[in-house]
Amino acid sequence: MEKDICLRLSTLGHPQRLAVFQLLMRRYPDRVPAGEIGSALDVKSSTLSSYLSALLQAGLVTKTREGTWLYYQADIGGIRETLDTLLFDCCRGRPDLCQPAWLDPKPEDTSMKDTHYNVLFICTGNSARSIFAESLLRTIGGERFNVYSAGTKPSSELNPFAIEVLRSKGHDVDSLRAKNVNEFMDEAAPKFDFVFTVCNRAANEECPAWEGQPISGHWGMLDPVKSEGSDAERSLAFQQTYGTLKNRIQAFAALPIAELDQISLQKAVDDIALNY
């Protein structure tokens, strides 16, 4: 066991291997193709192969094959084993020494017991997917949620197909606008309880460390903006994206948030990505 832990720590001591591992953690529970990892991190395939081999050998990632494609996923079991070993062997099981500061109990901290939760949805352009998610949770979740969305691109605009879908479903679209994630990074911004990425490209990027360490979820899906064909075919792509997000938002809004601890809530959010 001690040998395994030393190998994992030394493997993550390499900056580029750490970057690969961090990307897979941001994308969890996705299984990510090797080519997409290399493209996101601008790493040659031969070099990436050596990084992934080292992470596999250390028990930090898993690999699956589908046809000619190789997919990689963060090995949560290995990661938990490493953290548990550090906590119980190194810190002798003393949470006062090793527990992250953001988990420290505070008398004034109500955690997830509030009746209102601030939620942010992020994608690349804030033109369709994150706008759908914002509108859906505002409608389905009602007053329990204060909902926002943003994009990582410097500038964008709402997609007309997306607006038409929302309008046809009865959503209020007059107040919607494309926003940049920087709007939510200053001191005056809301303190978020949940932050979701709804596209793979946004999740691949090194997102900011949100104050308070909110529950984070990755609900990646194809970008309907990139769909091709006739207007009817493109409209169908937007309808399908809306439908997928609606299922996920309904499952999320139904969670007994106030009754779940941080770990259980994070697992519930990950499960939604896998099952809807």
C-alpha positions in Angstrom: 0.0 0.0 0.0 2.7 2.5 1.0 4.5 1.7 -2.3 1.4 2.5 -4.2 0.9 5.8 -2.5 4.4 6.9 -3.1 4.1 6.0 -6.8 0.9 8.0 -7.1 2.4 11.1 -5.4 5.5 10.9 -7.5 3.5 10.5 -10.7 1.4 13.6 -9.9 4.6 15.5 -9.1 5.2 15.9 -12.9 3.4 19.1 -14.1 2.1 17.7 -17.4 0.9 14.4 -15.9 -0.9 16.4 -13.2 -2.6 18.5 -15.9 -3.9 15.3 -17.6 -5.2 14.0 -14.2 -6.8 17.4 -13.4 -8.6 17.4 -16.8 -10.0 13.9 -16.2 -11.1 15.0 -12.7 -12.9 18.0 -14.1 -14.6 15.7 -16.7 -15.6 13.0 -14.2 -17.7 10.9 -14.6 -17.0 11.1 -18.4 -14.7 8.7 -20.2 -12.6 10.9 -22.4 -10.9 9.9 -25.7 -7.2 10.2 -25.7 -7.3 12.4 -28.7 -9.5 14.9 -27.0 -7.2 15.0 -24.0 -4.2 15.7 -26.3 -6.1 18.4 -28.2 -7.3 20.1 -25.0 -3.8 20.2 -23.5 -1.9 20.6 -26.8 0.2 17.5 -26.2 1.6 15.2 -28.9 0.0 11.7 -29.0 3.3 9.9 -28.2 4.0 12.2 -25.2 0.4 11.9 -24.0 0.6 8.1 -24.2 3.6 8.1 -21.8 1.7 10.3 -19.4 -1.4 8.2 -19.5 0.6 5.0 -19.0 2.2 6.4 -15.9 -1.2 7.4 -14.5 -2.6 4.0 -15.3 0.3 2.2 -13.6 -0.1 4.4 -10.5 -3.8 3.5 -10.3 -5.0 7.1 -10.9 -6.9 6.5 -14.1 -8.7 3.6 -15.8 -8.8 2.7 -19.5 -11.5 1.1 -21.6 -11.5 0.3 -25.3 -14.5 0.5 -27.7 -13.5 -0.6 -31.2 -10.4 1.4 -32.1 -11.1 4.1 -29.5 -9.4 4.3 -26.1 -11.2 6.1 -23.3 -9.8 7.3 -20.0 -11.5 8.1 -16.7 -10.3 9.3 -13.3 -10.0 6.3 -11.0 -12.0 7.5 -8.0 -11.3 4.4 -6.0 -7.5 4.9 -6.3 -7.8 8.6 -5.4 -9.9 7.9 -2.3 -7.5 5.2 -1.2 -4.7 7.7 -1.5 -6.5 10.4 0.4 -7.6 7.9 3.1 -4.1 6.7 3.6 -2.7 10.2 3.9 -5.5 11.0 6.4 -5.3 7.9 8.6 -1.6 7.0 8.4 -0.1 10.5 8.1 -2.6 12.5 10.1 -3.6 9.6 12.4 -7.2 10.1 11.5 -7.3 13.6 13.0 -9.6 15.8 10.9 -8.5 18.9 12.8 -5.1 18.4 11.1 -6.0 17.2 7.6 -9.6 18.2 6.8 -9.8 20.8 4.1 -10.6 24.3 5.5 -13.8 24.5 3.5 -15.2 21.5 5.3 -14.5 22.9 8.8 -17.7 23.3 10.7 -18.6 26.9 11.4 -21.3 27.9 13.8 -22.8 30.4 11.4 -22.5 28.1 8.4 -25.9 26.7 7.3 -24.2 24.7 4.4 -27.0 23.2 2.3 -29.8 23.9 4.7 -30.7 27.2 3.1 -34.0 27.4 1.3 -32.4 29.2 -1.7 -29.5 27.8 -3.7 -27.3 29.8 -6.2 -26.6 27.7 -9.3 -24.3 28.6 -12.3 -24.3 26.8 -15.6 -21.2 27.2 -17.8 -20.6 26.4 -21.4 -18.3 27.9 -24.1 -20.6 30.4 -25.7 -23.6 30.8 -23.4 -25.7 30.7 -26.5 -27.7 27.5 -26.2 -27.0 24.7 -23.7 -26.3 26.8 -20.6 -29.2 29.2 -21.6 -31.5 26.1 -21.8 -30.3 24.9 -18.3 -30.8 28.4 -16.8 -34.3 28.7 -18.2 -35.3 25.2 -17.3 -34.1 25.3 -13.6 -35.7 28.7 -13.2 -39.0 27.2 -14.4 -38.8 23.8 -12.8 -37.1 24.7 -9.5 -39.1 27.8 -8.8 -38.1 30.0 -5.9 -35.7 27.4 -4.4 -33.0 28.4 -6.9 -31.3 31.6 -8.0 -30.1 30.6 -11.5 -27.3 32.0 -13.7 -25.4 31.0 -16.8 -22.2 32.1 -18.5 -19.8 31.3 -21.3 -16.0 31.0 -21.3 -15.7 32.8 -24.7 -14.9 36.5 -24.5 -18.1 37.4 -26.3 -21.1 35.6 -27.7 -24.8 36.0 -28.5 -27.9 34.0 -28.0 -28.6 31.5 -30.8 -31.9 32.1 -32.6 -32.8 28.4 -32.7 -32.3 28.2 -29.0 -34.5 31.2 -28.4 -37.2 29.8 -30.6 -37.2 26.5 -28.7 -37.5 28.3 -25.4 -40.3 30.5 -26.6 -42.2 27.5 -28.0 -41.9 25.8 -24.6 -43.4 28.9 -22.8 -40.2 30.2 -21.2 -39.7 34.0 -20.7 -36.8 34.9 -23.0 -37.0 38.7 -22.8 -34.5 38.9 -19.9 -32.0 36.4 -21.3 -28.6 37.5 -22.6 -25.2 35.9 -23.3 -22.8 36.5 -20.4 -19.1 35.9 -19.8 -17.9 33.9 -16.8 -15.9 36.8 -15.6 -19.1 38.5 -14.5 -19.3 36.0 -11.7 -15.8 36.1 -10.4 -15.6 39.4 -8.6 -16.5 40.1 -4.9 -20.0 41.3 -5.7 -20.9 38.1 -7.5 -23.2 35.5 -5.9 -21.6 32.8 -3.8 -22.6 29.6 -5.6 -23.8 26.4 -4.1 -23.6 24.5 -7.4 -21.6 25.0 -10.6 -22.2 22.9 -13.6 -20.4 22.7 -16.9 -22.7 21.6 -19.8 -20.1 21.3 -22.5 -16.8 19.3 -22.7 -14.7 22.2 -23.9 -15.6 24.4 -20.9 -14.9 21.5 -18.5 -11.5 20.9 -20.2 -10.5 24.4 -19.4 -9.0 25.3 -16.0 -12.0 26.9 -14.5 -11.7 29.3 -11.5 -11.7 28.0 -8.0 -15.1 29.2 -6.8 -15.2 30.6 -3.3 -16.8 28.2 -0.8 -16.0 25.2 -3.0 -19.6 24.6 -4.3 -20.8 21.2 -5.6 -19.5 20.9 -9.1 -21.0 18.8 -11.9 -20.1 18.0 -15.5 -23.2 17.4 -17.7 -21.4 17.4 -21.1 -23.4 17.1 -24.3 -23.0 17.8 -28.0 -23.3 21.4 -29.1 -26.5 21.9 -31.1 -25.0 25.2 -32.5 -22.6 23.0 -34.6 -25.4 20.9 -36.1 -25.7 20.9 -39.8 -28.5 20.3 -42.4 -31.8 22.0 -43.1 -33.4 24.4 -40.6 -35.7 21.6 -39.6 -32.8 19.3 -38.9 -30.9 21.9 -36.9 -34.1 22.8 -34.9 -34.4 19.1 -34.0 -30.9 19.1 -32.6 -31.8 22.0 -30.3 -35.0 20.2 -29.3 -33.1 17.1 -28.4 -30.6 19.1 -26.3 -33.4 20.8 -24.5 -35.0 17.4 -23.8 -31.9 15.9 -22.3 -31.3 18.9 -20.1 -34.9 18.9 -19.0 -34.5 15.4 -17.7 -31.4 16.2 -15.8 -32.8 19.4 -14.4 -36.0 17.6 -13.2 -33.8 15.0 -11.5 -31.6 17.7 -9.9 -34.6 19.8 -8.7 -36.1 16.7 -7.1 -33.0 16.0 -4.9 -33.6 16.4 -1.1 -30.7 18.9 -1.0 -31.1 19.9 2.6 -31.1 16.3 3.8 -27.8 15.3 2.0 -24.3 15.8 3.2 -21.6 17.2 0.8 -20.3 13.8 -0.4 -23.8 12.3 -0.9 -24.9 15.4 -2.8 -21.8 15.3 -5.1 -22.5 11.7 -5.9 -26.1 12.4 -6.7 -25.1 15.2 -9.1 -22.6 12.8 -10.8 -25.2 10.1 -11.0 -27.5 12.4 -12.9 -24.8 12.8 -15.6 -24.6 9.0 -15.9 -28.3 8.2 -15.9 -30.1 10.9 -17.8 
